[in-house]
Amino acid sequence: MMGGGPSGGMTANAILVAGCFWGMRDLISKCPGAISTQVGYIGGDRANARYRNHGARAHTIETTFDSGRTSYRGCSDSFPD
């Protein structure tokens, strides 16, 4: 996504994979420059994955961030090692 961020920079999207997206969503949303987050699933064997029935799909977090304030690495560094 390209657009103007709050600091006058451009916005960008990052899709990150996590074991559980709810906890990671909270961490990412606190990252300086994070504008929005959305959780979902990627890959796997289910056409319409749901929280209790997602098969082999991975939990993902899509975040939109102000690239004038942070970077993809800045967002991904929000994840614990």
LINBEL-V285591 format. One record per helix or strand. SS is the DSSP state (H for helix, E for strand). FROM is the first residue (numbers start at 1). LEN is the number of residues. If there is no record, write none. Layout:
# LINBEL-V285591
SS:FROM:LEN / SS:FROM:LEN
This chain:
# LINBEL-V285591
E:4:1 / E:10:9 / H:21:9 / E:34:9 / E:50:1 / E:53:1 / E:58:9 / H:72:5
